[in-house]
Amino acid sequence: METVNLSIGERIRTLRESKLISLQEMAERTSLSEVQIEKIEQAKELPSLTPLVKIARVLGVRLGTFLDDHDEEGPIITRRDTHTKSVSFSTSDTLAHRHMDYFALSSSKAGRHMEPFIIKIEPVPEGVDFIVSSHEGEEFVYCLEGSVEINYGKETYLLKEGDSIYYDSIVAHHVRAGNQQKAKILAVIYMPF
């Protein structure tokens, strides 16, 4: 997993430098701190999706650009036994460590507008603060195993196996394991350009 995080940081730095965007300008345009951006680029920190979405916006690329190995024009097939490459995201509490492992399902598809993932979600201790995310686009979540709790605006929804939710991701939201048990979801994120 560290290798994936490193390549994400390297891709962000390479894209930023190729577009002649300084750390200071990136920080101003994303509302992130220069220190946070440096940590992301050096693979010392992989934040929640929201900062990555902001960085992708400033760089003028899809979120998946950070995960892509290569681009293919035709259909992409991902076999179930190839879900080994993942990216981990953490809660805001450093004691909680990572709680979500993302397995990209179409990382080599060129020009895509959707980002499909299988996401394994670990339960975290009670009282851990989560940072809600908000970004342009839409999200679809289908619960494959266990249950998940979706905080969306002022509402909370509990999804059990076979349940799904589709929402506008501009509304502040957060997904976490329900009932303090592991969960697995299929998530599709759409972000317009």
N, C-alpha and C positions, 0 to 999 in steps of 0.2 A: 504494500500500500504506500510506503514511503516513496517508491519510485514514481507512482502515479502522481502524488502530491508534488514531487520535484518537477515533473514534466509540466504540470499545470503552471507552477510558478515560473518556469523557464519560458513557457509560451506567452504568458502575460507580459513578462519583462521584454521578450523579443518583439512582441507586437507593439508594446508601448514605445520602445526605442525606435522601431522602424517608422512609427508615425510621428516621431520627434515630440513626444509628450513627456514632459518632465514629471518627476515624482510629485512636485508641488502642484502642477497643473492637474494631474490625475487625482490628487487628494481633493483639490477644490471642486472638480467636476463630479466626483463621486460622493462627496461628503464623508469620506473616510480619512483617517489620519495617514500621514506619510509613513509613520512607523508601522501601521497595520499593513499598508501596501508593500513595504519592504519585507515584512515577515511572510506575506503571501508569496512574493516573488522568490524568496529564499527557502521556501517550503518549510518554514518554521511554524506556520499557522495556515490552516485551511478553514475559512470561516463558514458561516451558514450560506445558503444560496443567494441571499439578498445582496451581499457585497460583490459576489461574483457576477450577478446580473448587472449591477451598476458598472462594474469594470468592463463587461462585455459591451454595454451600451456606449460608453465613452470610446472604446476601441472600434466600435462599429462592426462587431462580429456577433455571431450566435453564441449562446452559452456553451453549446457543444463543441465549439472550436477549441476550448481548453482541454477537452477529453479525446478529441479525434486523433487517430493514428495516421489515417490517410483517407482520402475522399474517393468514393465510388459513385458512379452515376446511376447504375441499375438498382434493382431491389437488393435489400440487405437481409440476410437470414442470420439469426442468432440462435444457435442450438442451446438447449437447456444446460448442457454440460460445459458451456463456455462462459458461464457467468462468474468468471474468476477475477476479472479486473474491476476493482471497486475504488470509490473515492469515499472517504469518511468525513462526516461533518459532526461537530460537537455542539453541546449546549454552551451557554455563556458561562457556566460554572466550570472552572478548570478542574475541580475535583470530580466532576461527573464523567470526564473523559469523553470518548466519542459515543454517540448514541444512534447514528444512522450510517449505514453502508449503502452507497448507491452503485448499482450495476447497470451501466449504459447498455441499451439494447440496439442502438443504431449509430454508434459513434463514428462509423466510417461512411455514412450516407452523406453525399455532397448536397448542399443547398437545402437541407431540411429546415422546416419551420417548427417541428415538434421535437421534444426531447423525451423519449420514453425510457423509464428506468424500472428495474425491480429494486425495491428498497427494503432492507432488513432493519428493523427498528428495535433497539434494546430499551428495556425499561430503565428509568433513572430514579434516583432516590426522591422521595417526597420533599418538597420545598425548594427544588432546584429551579432557578429562574430560566425561562426560555425567552429568547428574543423572537418576537413575531416578525414575519417578513411581509413585504408588500412590494409588488413590482407589476409592470404592465403585463397583460396577457391573461391566460386562463389555465386552469389546472384540472385534471381529472385524476381521481384516486379510486382504485378498486382494491378492497381488502381481500388478500389471498389467504392469509393465516392469522389467527388470533383476532385482536380487535385494535382499532386505532381511534384516538380522540382527535378531533379536528376543532381547533379554536378558530372561529371565523367571525371577525368583527366582535360583537358582544355575545355571540351565540357559541355553544359548544355542541358538537355532534359526535355520537359514538357509532362507529361502523363496525359491524361484525363480518365474519367471512361471507363473501358473496355480495356485500353492500358496496355501494359506490357513491361518490359525490363529485359534482362538477361545479366549479366556482370561478368567479373573476378574481384573479390574484392581486388586483390593485387594492382589495380590502385586506387589512392586516390579518394574517393567518399563521397557524402553526400546527404541525402534525406530530403526534407522539403516540407511543404505545399505550394502549388502554389496559386497565385492570392490572397494572404492574407485571405484565407478561410480554414476552417477545411477540413481534408481529412482522408480517411481510405484506407489502403492498405493490401494486403496479401503479406507477404514477406517470402521467403524461403532462408535460409542461409545454405550453404554447406561448411564444413571445413574438409579437409582431415587430417587424423592422421599421 
